Amino acid sequence: MAGPVPNARSRRIEESVTLAIMAKAQRYKAAGKNVVSLAAGEPDFPTPGPIADAGIAAIQQGRTRYTATSGVPELRQAGALWFRTAYGIDFAPEEVMACAGAKAALHMALHTVVEKHDNILILAPYWVSYPALVTLADGNPIVLPAVPDEGFVHSAAAIDAAFRQHQARGILINFPNNPSGAVPSRAQVQAFVDVAKAHDAWILSDEIYGSLLYDGATHVSPATLPGGRERTIVVNGFTKSHTLTGWRISFLAAPRPVIEAAGRLQSQALGNPCTISQEAAIAACKQPLTSELERRMQAFDGRRRYLVDEINKIAGLQLQAPKGAFYALVDVRALCKRLSCDDVAIAERLLEEQLLAVVPGTAFAIPGFIRLSYAASMDDLRAAVTRLRAFAAGLS
Ligand SMILES: Cc1ncc(COP(=O)(O)O)c(C=O)c1O
């Protein structure tokens, strides 16, 4: 019996290319196969005890009811202070709202500023959901091809040319970048701001990996730079740094009119983000947990160095050292050429032949690459390197 069908907007949203590989990896695991998965973008550390305890205390003390829809005032205040101390961005509490995760914050921001058919620039490689999020907000995603030879950071001239060509209303950036690990210099971020200012455009800056940095790299938010504050919408929080992945809580911060409008949308569409998670986020803002976070960064850094050393020894593979986040974007173009296939086929073969799950670069608009997450144990990383080596050796 044929009934009504889903609408055109939902039909425009494609299923993620990563899903097929992840689903297959799950099936193999369920069948008892020894799959090593470096596909997930989720730290292997638990949520730190004091943060989880704040959530538990909220439940035990009965703070489990509806809150103000943009977050409790204490969280907005703590968030504003955290933005100032951690990143040097001067937001008032009214310019900070709580959302149900960074993804929800991006969704709210895009729905607040994008007009129908607005062109929004997205720098490849990008996090998989960006084009769909722009499309859902009735905008047109315009993807600038990746620039691996420039350390994955686009030049101001290339961005300026794209703004001109597409009359774009905004640009969506993500540094430290998932999947490349790129972190632009202050001068490069200032150049992005200057271009956006020249076109009177929005900058939507996804800074969810802002505290995961290596080799002395610093994270500079466009909101801290001259010309940036009035046009930058910042998404940040503790999802990746503190493993608040399942808690669904993050911040959206921007000039007051944006936050007021986004707050109205959120109040109608979603209501408040989880009350218990808000308490956990207050604790995360207030407690620096210095030694715990240093311990994590040391672990991530050790794994990163291991991958860079070992992967670059494998013929046909190349890895530029990531400066931030916890992903290794491995150049497999030489393998693709040798096998006359693409990165999706390489990822499929790695899973089928070596039981190694990775994400093909095509998912991030960087064909010819594969992404390995090093938010995984050293044992898993060693096994992954052995399997990559065996795969490449089997081809020679
Ligand atoms: C760049 C980037 N932005 C946003 C998100 C989503 O974060 P959240 O789980 O807080 O929605 C992710 C998750 O992988 C990400 O990599």
The ligand as an SDF file (V2000), in Angstrom:
LIG
                    3D

 16 16  0  0  0  0  0  0  0  0999 V2000
   34.6000   19.0380   13.3750 C   0  0  0  0  0  0  0  0  0  0  0  0
   33.4790   18.4790   14.1830 C   0  0  0  0  0  0  0  0  0  0  0  0
   32.4530   19.2800   14.5020 N   0  0  0  0  0  0  0  0  0  0  0  0
   31.4150   18.8190   15.2120 C   0  0  0  0  0  0  0  0  0  0  0  0
   31.3680   17.5060   15.6370 C   0  0  0  0  0  0  0  0  0  0  0  0
   30.1710   17.0550   16.4150 C   0  0  0  0  0  0  0  0  0  0  0  0
   30.3660   17.1970   17.7800 O   0  0  0  0  0  0  0  0  0  0  0  0
   29.1970   16.8830   18.8090 P   0  0  0  0  0  0  0  0  0  0  0  0
   29.3160   15.4240   19.1440 O   0  0  0  0  0  0  0  0  0  0  0  0
   29.4760   17.7900   19.9830 O   0  0  0  0  0  0  0  0  0  0  0  0
   27.9000   17.1910   18.1530 O   0  0  0  0  0  0  0  0  0  0  0  0
   32.4010   16.6260   15.3160 C   0  0  0  0  0  0  0  0  0  0  0  0
   32.3430   15.2150   15.7170 C   0  0  0  0  0  0  0  0  0  0  0  0
   33.0330   14.3520   15.2140 O   0  0  0  0  0  0  0  0  0  0  0  0
   33.4960   17.1350   14.5780 C   0  0  0  0  0  0  0  0  0  0  0  0
   34.5260   16.3440   14.2360 O   0  0  0  0  0  0  0  0  0  0  0  0
  1  2  1  0
  2  3  1  0
  2 15  2  0
  3  4  2  0
  4  5  1  0
  5  6  1  0
  5 12  2  0
  6  7  1  0
  7  8  1  0
  8  9  2  0
  8 10  1  0
  8 11  1  0
 12 13  1  0
 12 15  1  0
 13 14  2  0
 15 16  1  0
M  END
$$$$
